[in-house]
Amino acid sequence: MPAPWSVVDFFSCGGGTSAGFARRPEFRIIAAVDLEMAKPSGGQGASDCNATYLANHGIAPMNRDMMTLEPREFAEAAGLTPGQLSVMISCAPCTHLSRANPRNHLADRPENSLIGRSGAFAAHLRPEIFLMENARELIMGNYRHHHAALVATLQRAGYHVRSDIHFFDRFGLPQVRERALIVASRIGEARSLKDLWQGWAVRPEATTVRTALRRLAEWKEGRPDDPEGDVFPGMGPGVLARLAATPHDGGGWVDVARNPRTRALLTRDCLRRWHAGDLGSHPDVYGRMALDRPAPTVKRECGHVGNGRYAHPAEDRLLTVREMATLQGFPFDYRFPARSISNRYRHIGDAVPPMIAFQIAELVKWMKTGRRPEPGDFVMPNTALRLEDLTARSRMAA
């Protein structure tokens, strides 16, 4: 068997993107880099994500700032010469681009320049394939000049670049997640996930919360206890009472507000919005997931019911770490050893869904070999998606 194709992962977090490559024999992760930033106030090392990466991939990422790490320095540390690398993953942070933060449209933050730094690393390392997943605003937002500059850098370095925006539930993720994906190739035409899925679709029932949680439960039968994943944070009496008053299967704070007997349980902000008739703002906070729909977007701060529609459809609690990871496309056996439960949720919400990364890895294999994949090649084992969930588009139309 030929030597595995080498992969490096910048902004590696808990290793979600790497998992899509590491669980294929054709690829070998050789290095990763992450500064382990949680909230800006937490400082370097606060997220503890490199321990999660190490536990799953056997590699300790470099704890370095990509703003100061030089491409030549990294290449020497990784034992790479320019042109030797097969795949470079560089999913620069999207925190200051995403529409999830309404203040992002007011000012372009210095952290957004990490997108351009990714291009500088690619120009020096000259990998065969360059990959970046990010918020859709990278391509269509106020600061899309960062995307334009990255594409220009890659093109000058000899890459063919493909930039697309995808809804990942169309590719089997049990979650509505709209993201930008940049694929650049210097060994031929860059391909997209749309190319991979041409002629194929996912049955709608396969991407629901109900299906994902049922398949997780089936996988867990007869297996040992899961102390890393079968946990969720506690709630204060006020939050617990508010959740108990929220209707099962998709209920939210507006339902609590409509009932005069429970309206007093609302937060001060939600109560103000109710009286102002502002029902469209923050509709998902303190909400329950709906069983027969895909989950809403799982974001970085998914570790509290007040940050989104992250409550269990029927039980008065947040989804467990393992349940949230399943909706984010992680394999059922992925480890989350971080000491802080809140950091375990961050490692999940920060990740490129491994289920999708597995498909991207198959896309890379296609670009390298010229062999078009079959559906069985891009369904990641031990996740909520199964091969029988895929159907030919002609059958869907019928």
C-alpha positions in Angstrom: 0.0 0.0 0.0 1.4 3.5 -0.9 2.4 5.9 1.9 -0.6 7.8 3.4 -1.3 11.3 2.2 0.0 13.9 4.7 -2.4 16.3 6.4 -1.9 19.3 8.6 -4.7 21.1 10.5 -4.5 24.7 11.5 -7.0 26.1 14.0 -7.5 22.4 14.8 -9.7 22.8 18.0 -10.9 19.4 19.2 -10.1 17.7 15.9 -13.5 17.5 14.2 -12.1 18.3 10.7 -9.1 16.0 11.3 -11.5 13.2 12.3 -12.8 13.1 8.7 -9.3 12.4 7.4 -7.8 10.4 10.3 -10.6 7.7 10.0 -9.5 7.0 6.5 -6.4 4.8 5.8 -5.4 7.0 2.9 -4.6 10.0 5.1 -2.2 10.6 8.0 -2.3 13.7 10.2 1.2 14.9 10.8 0.8 18.2 12.6 -1.8 20.6 14.0 -1.9 24.1 15.5 -4.3 25.7 17.9 -3.9 28.5 20.5 -6.7 27.1 22.7 -8.7 30.3 23.0 -12.1 30.0 24.7 -13.7 33.4 25.3 -11.3 36.3 24.8 -11.3 36.9 28.5 -10.1 33.4 29.1 -6.8 33.8 27.5 -4.5 31.4 25.7 -4.9 27.7 26.7 -8.3 28.3 28.3 -10.3 26.1 25.9 -8.2 22.9 26.6 -9.0 21.7 23.1 -5.6 20.3 22.4 -6.1 17.6 25.0 -9.2 16.5 23.1 -7.3 16.5 19.9 -4.5 14.4 21.5 -7.0 11.9 23.0 -8.5 11.2 19.5 -5.6 11.6 17.1 -2.5 10.9 19.1 -0.9 14.2 18.2 -0.4 17.2 20.5 -1.1 20.3 18.5 1.3 23.2 18.7 0.0 25.9 21.0 0.9 28.9 18.9 -0.7 32.1 17.6 -1.0 32.0 13.8 -0.5 35.7 13.7 3.1 35.3 14.9 3.9 31.8 13.8 5.9 31.9 10.6 5.3 29.5 7.7 9.0 28.6 7.6 9.1 28.0 11.3 6.1 25.7 11.1 7.5 23.8 8.1 10.8 23.1 10.0 8.9 22.0 13.1 6.7 19.6 11.1 9.6 18.3 9.0 8.1 19.6 5.7 9.6 20.9 2.6 7.5 23.1 0.3 5.5 21.0 -2.1 5.7 17.8 0.0 2.3 18.2 1.8 -0.9 16.6 0.5 -3.6 18.5 2.4 -3.7 21.7 4.4 -6.7 22.4 6.5 -7.0 26.0 7.8 -10.5 26.7 9.2 -9.8 30.2 10.5 -12.1 31.4 13.3 -15.5 32.7 12.1 -16.4 34.5 15.4 -16.0 38.0 14.0 -17.6 37.2 10.7 -20.7 35.3 11.6 -24.1 36.9 11.6 -24.7 35.3 15.0 -23.0 38.3 16.5 -25.0 41.4 15.4 -22.0 43.7 16.2 -19.9 42.1 13.5 -21.2 44.3 10.8 -19.9 47.4 12.6 -16.2 46.8 12.4 -13.7 44.6 10.7 -11.7 42.9 13.5 -7.9 42.1 13.4 -8.7 38.4 13.9 -10.3 38.3 10.5 -6.8 38.7 9.0 -6.1 35.1 10.0 -7.9 34.3 6.7 -5.1 36.0 4.8 -2.5 34.3 7.0 -3.9 31.0 5.9 -3.2 32.0 2.3 0.4 32.9 3.2 1.0 29.5 4.8 -0.5 27.8 1.7 1.7 29.8 -0.6 4.8 28.7 1.4 3.9 25.1 2.1 2.4 24.5 -1.4 0.0 21.6 -0.4 -1.7 19.8 -3.2 -5.1 20.7 -1.7 -6.1 23.6 0.5 -9.3 23.6 2.5 -11.2 26.2 4.6 -14.7 25.9 6.1 -16.1 29.1 7.6 -19.2 31.2 8.1 -21.2 32.0 5.0 -20.3 35.7 5.6 -16.7 35.0 4.5 -18.1 34.9 1.0 -21.1 37.2 1.1 -20.7 39.4 4.2 -19.4 42.9 4.8 -15.8 41.8 5.0 -15.7 39.5 2.0 -12.5 41.2 0.9 -10.7 38.8 3.1 -12.1 36.0 0.9 -11.2 37.8 -2.3 -7.6 38.3 -1.0 -7.3 34.7 0.0 -8.5 33.5 -3.4 -6.1 35.9 -5.2 -3.2 34.6 -3.1 -4.1 31.0 -3.9 -4.5 31.7 -7.6 -1.1 33.4 -7.7 0.4 30.3 -6.1 -1.0 28.2 -8.9 -4.3 26.9 -7.4 -7.7 26.4 -9.0 -10.2 27.7 -6.3 -13.8 26.7 -5.7 -15.9 28.7 -3.2 -19.4 27.5 -2.3 -22.0 28.0 0.4 -23.8 24.8 1.5 -26.6 23.7 3.8 -25.0 20.7 5.5 -28.4 19.0 6.3 -28.6 18.3 2.5 -25.5 16.1 3.0 -26.9 14.1 5.9 -26.1 16.3 8.9 -29.1 16.3 11.4 -28.8 20.0 11.8 -29.5 23.2 9.7 -26.0 24.5 9.2 -25.1 27.0 6.5 -21.4 27.3 5.8 -18.9 28.4 3.3 -16.4 25.9 1.9 -13.2 26.8 0.0 -11.5 24.0 -1.9 -8.2 24.9 -3.8 -6.2 22.5 -5.9 -2.8 22.8 -7.6 -3.1 19.2 -9.1 -6.2 19.8 -11.2 -9.7 21.1 -11.0 -11.1 21.8 -7.5 -14.3 20.0 -6.8 -17.2 20.8 -4.5 -19.5 18.8 -2.2 -22.2 19.5 -4.8 -20.1 17.4 -7.2 -19.8 14.6 -4.7 -23.5 14.5 -4.1 -24.6 14.9 -7.8 -27.4 12.4 -8.4 -27.9 11.6 -4.8 -30.0 13.0 -1.9 -30.8 12.2 1.7 -34.2 11.1 2.8 -35.7 14.0 4.9 -36.5 11.7 7.9 -32.8 10.8 8.2 -31.7 14.3 9.3 -34.2 14.8 12.1 -33.4 15.0 15.8 -35.6 12.0 16.4 -33.6 9.8 14.1 -30.2 11.0 15.3 -31.0 10.5 19.0 -32.6 7.1 18.3 -29.5 5.9 16.4 -27.3 7.1 19.2 -29.4 5.1 21.7 -29.2 2.0 19.5 -25.4 2.3 19.3 -25.0 2.7 23.1 -27.0 -0.5 23.9 -24.8 -3.0 25.6 -21.8 -0.6 25.7 -20.1 0.7 28.9 -21.1 3.9 30.6 -20.0 7.1 28.9 -18.8 9.5 31.7 -17.3 12.0 29.1 -20.5 12.2 27.1 -23.5 11.3 29.2 -23.3 14.6 31.1 -25.0 18.0 31.0 -24.7 21.1 33.2 -27.1 21.8 36.0 -29.6 24.6 36.0 -30.7 27.1 38.6 -34.3 27.0 39.9 -35.4 29.9 37.7 -34.1 28.4 34.5 -35.4 25.0 35.4 -38.9 26.4 36.1 -38.8 28.2 32.7 -37.8 25.1 30.9 -40.5 23.0 32.6 -43.1 25.5 31.4 -41.8 25.3 27.8 -44.0 23.0 25.6 -42.3 19.8 24.5 -41.2 19.2 20.9 -40.2 22.6 19.7 -41.6 25.0 22.3 -39.9 28.3 23.1 -40.0 31.4 25.2 -42.9 32.9 23.1 -45.0 29.9 24.2 -44.2 30.6 27.8 -45.0 34.3 27.3 -48.4 33.5 25.7 -49.6 31.8 28.9 -50.3 34.4 31.6 -49.7 31.9 34.3 -46.1 31.3 33.2 -45.2 34.7 31.7 -43.4 35.8 34.9 -40.9 33.0 34.4 -39.4 34.8 31.4 -36.0 36.6 31.6 -36.2 40.3 31.8 -35.0 40.7 28.2 -37.6 38.2 26.8 -40.3 39.9 28.8 -39.4 43.3 27.4 -39.4 41.9 23.9 -42.8 40.3 24.5 -44.4 43.6 25.6 -42.7 45.3 22.7 -44.1 42.8 20.2 -40.5 41.9 19.2 -41.1 38.1 18.8 -38.7 37.6 16.0 -35.6 38.4 18.0 -33.7 35.6 19.6 -36.5 33.1 18.9 -34.4 30.1 19.8 -33.2 31.1 23.3 -34.5 28.8 26.0 -36.1 26.7 23.4 -36.6 23.0 22.9 -35.5 21.1 19.8 -38.2 19.7 17.6 -38.1 15.9 17.2 -39.1 15.7 13.5 -36.9 18.5 12.2 -33.1 18.9 11.9 -31.5 20.6 14.9 -30.8 24.3 14.7 -27.2 25.4 14.2 -25.0 24.1 17.0 -22.8 27.0 17.9 -19.8 27.4 20.1 -21.7 28.4 23.2 -24.2 25.5 23.0 -23.6 24.6 26.6 -26.5 26.6 28.1 -30.2 26.5 27.2 -30.2 30.3 27.2 -27.9 30.5 24.2 -30.1 28.8 21.7 -32.7 26.0 21.1 -30.5 23.5 22.8 -32.9 21.9 25.3 -34.0 18.3 25.0 -37.4 17.9 23.1 -39.1 16.3 26.1 -36.8 16.2 29.2 -36.1 19.3 31.3 -32.4 19.6 30.6 -29.8 20.6 28.0 -28.8 17.9 25.5 -26.0 15.9 26.8 -22.4 16.3 25.4 -22.9 13.1 23.5 -26.3 14.0 22.1 -25.0 17.4 21.0 -22.0 15.8 19.4 -24.2 13.4 17.5 -26.2 16.3 16.0 -22.9 17.9 15.1 -21.9 14.8 13.1 -19.3 13.3 15.5 -18.7 9.6 15.6 -20.5 8.0 18.6 -17.1 6.9 20.0 -15.4 10.3 19.8 -13.7 11.3 23.1 -14.3 14.5 25.1 -11.9 14.5 28.0 -11.8 18.2 28.8 -12.0 18.9 32.5 -14.7 21.6 32.0 -18.1 20.5 30.7 -18.6 23.9 29.1 -15.3 23.3 27.1 -16.6 19.9 25.9 -19.6 21.7 24.4 -17.3 24.4 22.9 -15.2 21.7 21.2 -18.4 20.4 19.6 -19.8 23.7 18.5 -16.5 25.0 17.2 -15.9 21.9 15.0 -16.4 21.3 11.3 -18.8 18.4 11.6 -16.7 15.2 11.2 -19.5 13.6 9.1 -19.0 16.5 6.6 -15.2 16.4 6.9 -15.3 12.7 6.0 -17.1 13.7 2.8 -14.5 16.4 2.1 -11.7 13.8 2.6 -13.4 11.6 -0.1 -13.6 14.7 -2.3 -9.8 15.1 -1.9 -9.3 11.5 -2.7 -11.4 12.0 -5.9 -9.2 15.0 -6.9 -6.0 13.0 -6.3 -7.0 9.7 -8.0 -9.6 10.8 -10.6 -11.9 8.0 -9.4 -15.5 9.2 -8.7 -16.7 8.0 -5.3 -19.7 5.8 -4.7 -22.2 6.7 -1.9 -20.7 4.0 0.4 -17.4 5.8 0.2 -18.6 9.1 1.8 -20.9 7.9 4.6 -18.9 8.1 7.8 -19.3 5.0 10.0 -20.6 5.2 13.6 -22.5 8.5 13.0 -26.2 9.3 12.7 -26.1 8.9 8.9 -26.4 5.5 7.2 -26.0 4.3 3.7 -29.7 3.4 3.4 -30.6 7.0 4.0 -29.3 8.0 0.6 -31.4 7.7 -2.5 -31.0 8.5 -6.2 -32.5 11.9 -7.0 -34.7 10.3 -9.7 -36.4 8.2 -7.0 -36.9 11.3 -4.8 -38.7 13.0 -7.7 -40.9 10.0 -8.3 
